[in-house]
């Protein structure tokens, strides 16, 4: 197999933009069938694909019609968060190599279902966490593997993205975030930041997340924003949002390393994933993009650090991850600064060549589980809640 | 009273440097008696004062000899953390206006003792948290009071200071940090970051900290550092440190705002107090010293933010706190960028003029209580632990 006959389920913002902005330009993929519950989306994407390739894919509103292993070699699941796991299980049990877009789970049981479906079917599965392929995330991973940061003791991460417009005005795009912010209170989107951290800390590779605590601030951001925007206020004037503006989650790992996550999506701010990796010999901080190594700066830290902001750029020359080195030579393309290309390219290679999944079902289950575990901890007044061991089923 | 006859208890690093670098230059103070358990320190400071003023203060190794209200108008307590509260209680009960240097408490009972001693004696008391007088901390407080950040929903703070040399080599200076790092595991130094946050969140002024959870990473930083430094290794080769390298603490407030603290003192890094204030209309971040206001940048946050790092400087012109405006006109002096001058100046004014304590005994008790509460939470596997209400005794 050199070209993957691809089915795509979920043609909302993510699905349609990945197809038009990325997959249609990748020789490894041929889009042969697409699905969404909204017929207009199906029609629009079928037209886009036809205009680009000359071939109109099969389109349907019923995803079970997509899951035919004689017709497709792999499927991408890019639907709303709620349906991710159910569809992924169906796809794997139908024997179709499955790429699952990111999101948090809704309960622990479905995380176990995901693992079970993969183990019982033996079908290839990859969790499509693009941020594992971020340029600085990969450089830091590379440096960590080389021992430059010493033993890693703590990592921070965050999904810090001002989504007030997307949440409040997303209805026009039939976006699913709104109903989540009205009905849940949890770390609802942990994997962008947790994925790269979990790789660095060898989670599911000799290490394990043991328990977490979560705390949620009150929910003020969306209503305050609505008050200042009459067109939004009209719709949401009396609306109660359950999702706290800031959710902090602390995770204890088996090796004694700790992880702190922050969800921060309904207050004004610039974008950040707060990626921070702290070892006994070094520190990387995304927020001012710097690297502090003992060997470079010593133990006297009380000097003016401002001139060193952004010094991580300088380390790229020496420590760029091999995957990114090659990518730079070939020419960076695709959305989100190249991460999207790399994750879909890795999925294609995995579907074609097999081997170990770059981000496997245990990773997906453990990372997605943060969402229901955080919801439970918040419900219990921030009590610690244990991670199940998804390898034991 | 125009000049305060001052007694100083505790002449270690902090005490002796504040005397020589600050107090001897302040007209509001006359140092008339000094005390430390080490006679050589007493002798040295007596000589310093005499060389500067011509008058040799009374020196003693027994602090009870200092607490004579006919001889001094106020006392500063700058001893090791362990003895702070006991001496402060004795001083207040002796009727001597008391300035207490910072540190965490060792148990909740002594926090109550502190409050009781002040309430029963009615003696003036101020907690000398210099970081409440930091220039950016005060500007942000000023902006928050003006409503520019909207409702404050979350704050971050940290004591992020690479103290590996100070802890491991501090024995020569008879420093007390070492024994703390060998025998405790807690958020051992919370007030530098929590003080300014508590003022912003109106803690003890209509708001209250309800409970916290703390999580501690393993302790690897000091031993790893020792391994690489033979002169230290010789002393600490087989030493077990109990204090985790990173302690994260999340605090829930009565108004639904949350606070995240981080203690980070045994790994390589530049200095930071991680001061972050996040409201419904704005955000301040110390780490790249920026201010993000809805009115300036709107809700679309997915642009390159790097050029805005350090933009907080620009806001000083318009929003500098009145205390700092005056300070700049008069000429900034004293250690730690002027904070030390301002906190000791505020204490002097309070001793001379009375009125409300700028940082009162309830503030001290609540902020110092974070230390024993965090120790308990860590012991209990990060279980939530309630703050007592120090106003109810």
Interface residues (C-beta under 8 A of the other chain):
Chain A: X150 X151 X153 X154 X161 X162 X164 X165 X211 X213 X215 X216 X217 X218 X220 X221 X224 X225 X228 X245 X246 X248 X250 X252 X255 X256 X257 X258 X260 X262 X264 X267 X268 X269 X270 X271 X272 X278 X279 X280 X281 X282 X283 X285 X287 X288 X289 X290 X292 X293 X294 X297 X299 X300 X301 X302 X303 X305 X306 X308 X309 X310 X381 X382 X383 X384
Chain B: X150 X151 X153 X154 X161 X162 X164 X165 X211 X213 X215 X216 X217 X218 X220 X221 X224 X225 X228 X245 X246 X248 X250 X252 X255 X256 X257 X258 X260 X262 X264 X267 X268 X269 X270 X271 X272 X278 X279 X280 X281 X282 X283 X285 X287 X288 X289 X290 X292 X293 X294 X297 X299 X300 X301 X302 X303 X305 X306 X308 X309 X310 X381 X382 X383 X384
